[in-house]
Amino acid sequence: MLQIGSLQFSSPFILAPLAGYTDLPFRILCRRFGAGYCVSEMISCHGLVYRQQNTLDMLRSVEEERPVAFQLFGADPDIMEEATRILMEFSPDMIDINMGCPVKKVTKKGAGAALMADLPLASSIISKVVNAARVPVTVKTRLGKNQQNINVVEFAQMAEQAGAAAIAVHARTWAQGFTGPVNQHLVAKVKKTVSIPVLGNGDIRNRTEAKEMMSATGCDGVMNGRAALGNPWIFSEKYCAETIGQKSSGAILHLQLIEQFFPADRLLGYIKNQMCRYYRGLHGSASLRREIFAANDLSAIKKLLAKTASATTPF
Ligand SMILES: Cc1cc2nc3c(=O)[nH]c(=O)nc-3n(C[C@H](O)[C@H](O)[C@H](O)COP(=O)(O)O)c2cc1C
């Protein structure tokens, strides 16, 4: 059973942080389908320290989704410490530190994947966050800057020494971004080197592949990112969606959660994107996706989902 610090999880399959997606409604949905825990979208330490409303809104949580991890990003150890203190007011179960994001607006400020190139700074950030948090602190990282500078094993040792309770490894380099081969051998090497739990991540498309990654690398759990979008069934042991109808039932559940927590009427673009993901790659779904994108309001989208919820077209 996956255990991080004193927390035990019902499943080793975890929802990876995805900016723009792993918000409260989607996290609840994935927990209902069986995710061991979910990681929030990345949250700026500066946004927290300045108590910006849009940042504070990202910290909304409910009992049903717990345990939950909120992910922080930043490059200044003192600000990360201050942000952790503020984050603690919202009672997270865990705090994850983003040390793997390759997006320019994050790395140009020295945060995310840029921290892989500065181990002393990364260590100082982890120690300060650990000191200010009264919950387990995890770190999510990559293999290194590029193929010539692979340092994930050294990085993981540093993270463990600085007090991290677990490490998640997206098995690509910073230079690779989100495409190209994933190197699971290095996840195995990290697992052999540290004694904290190791979560593997990168291109896992289903539960079978997740289990294969665990047995190939010895890692303690797997983070699923893109494959979970429109597909919370990836976390379910018992159920999978085999028809457009079943997909629509999942989409309806997701939309109900969005309506419960967000002003859905004002978020049509976001909702269309989320809903269409349920039918991606599904034979015979192109016209449905087109209709969803063409919908003028929320009730039109709901009608399309309801109409197709009874369809049993296999894919
Ligand atoms: C749209 C998108 C948003 C992401 N946002 C974050 C983020 O906020 N924090 C983070 O650590 N990683 C983020 N990632 C990286 C994912 O957590 C994950 O490491 C990566 O997508 C590889 O896993 P996958 O192949 O299962 O998607 C993001 C990836 C995508 C595609």
The ligand as an SDF file (V2000), in Angstrom:
LIG
                    3D

 31 33  0  0  0  0  0  0  0  0999 V2000
   -1.7820   20.7700  -19.6640 C   0  0  0  0  0  0  0  0  0  0  0  0
   -0.7140   20.3270  -18.6850 C   0  0  0  0  0  0  0  0  0  0  0  0
   -0.5840   21.0010  -17.4940 C   0  0  0  0  0  0  0  0  0  0  0  0
    0.3970   20.6070  -16.5660 C   0  0  0  0  0  0  0  0  0  0  0  0
    0.5050   21.2680  -15.3830 N   0  0  0  0  0  0  0  0  0  0  0  0
    1.4240   20.8690  -14.4610 C   0  0  0  0  0  0  0  0  0  0  0  0
    1.5120   21.5070  -13.1920 C   0  0  0  0  0  0  0  0  0  0  0  0
    0.7560   22.4360  -12.8720 O   0  0  0  0  0  0  0  0  0  0  0  0
    2.4740   21.0640  -12.3340 N   0  0  0  0  0  0  0  0  0  0  0  0
    3.3190   20.0180  -12.6490 C   0  0  0  0  0  0  0  0  0  0  0  0
    4.1670   19.6440  -11.8280 O   0  0  0  0  0  0  0  0  0  0  0  0
    3.2300   19.3800  -13.8360 N   0  0  0  0  0  0  0  0  0  0  0  0
    2.3020   19.7740  -14.7380 C   0  0  0  0  0  0  0  0  0  0  0  0
    2.1860   19.0950  -15.9230 N   0  0  0  0  0  0  0  0  0  0  0  0
    2.9800   17.8760  -16.1320 C   0  0  0  0  0  0  0  0  0  0  0  0
    2.1680   16.6300  -15.7370 C   0  0  0  0  0  0  0  0  0  0  0  0
    1.9030   16.6140  -14.3530 O   0  0  0  0  0  0  0  0  0  0  0  0
    2.9010   15.3260  -16.1100 C   0  0  0  0  0  0  0  0  0  0  0  0
    4.1420   15.3040  -15.4570 O   0  0  0  0  0  0  0  0  0  0  0  0
    3.1590   15.1980  -17.6140 C   0  0  0  0  0  0  0  0  0  0  0  0
    2.0090   15.5510  -18.3530 O   0  0  0  0  0  0  0  0  0  0  0  0
    3.5630   13.7560  -17.9710 C   0  0  0  0  0  0  0  0  0  0  0  0
    2.6090   12.8300  -17.5280 O   0  0  0  0  0  0  0  0  0  0  0  0
    1.4530   12.2350  -18.5210 P   0  0  0  0  0  0  0  0  0  0  0  0
    2.1620   11.6750  -19.7170 O   0  0  0  0  0  0  0  0  0  0  0  0
    0.7670   11.1940  -17.6790 O   0  0  0  0  0  0  0  0  0  0  0  0
    0.5730   13.3840  -18.8980 O   0  0  0  0  0  0  0  0  0  0  0  0
    1.2510   19.5060  -16.8620 C   0  0  0  0  0  0  0  0  0  0  0  0
    1.1090   18.8370  -18.0910 C   0  0  0  0  0  0  0  0  0  0  0  0
    0.1370   19.2350  -18.9910 C   0  0  0  0  0  0  0  0  0  0  0  0
   -0.0020   18.4660  -20.2900 C   0  0  0  0  0  0  0  0  0  0  0  0
  1  2  1  0
  2  3  1  0
  2 30  2  0
  3  4  2  0
  4  5  1  0
  4 28  1  0
  5  6  2  0
  6  7  1  0
  6 13  1  0
  7  8  2  0
  7  9  1  0
  9 10  1  0
 10 11  2  0
 10 12  1  0
 12 13  2  0
 13 14  1  0
 14 15  1  0
 14 28  1  0
 15 16  1  0
 16 17  1  0
 16 18  1  0
 18 19  1  0
 18 20  1  0
 20 21  1  0
 20 22  1  0
 22 23  1  0
 23 24  1  0
 24 25  2  0
 24 26  1  0
 24 27  1  0
 28 29  2  0
 29 30  1  0
 30 31  1  0
M  END
$$$$
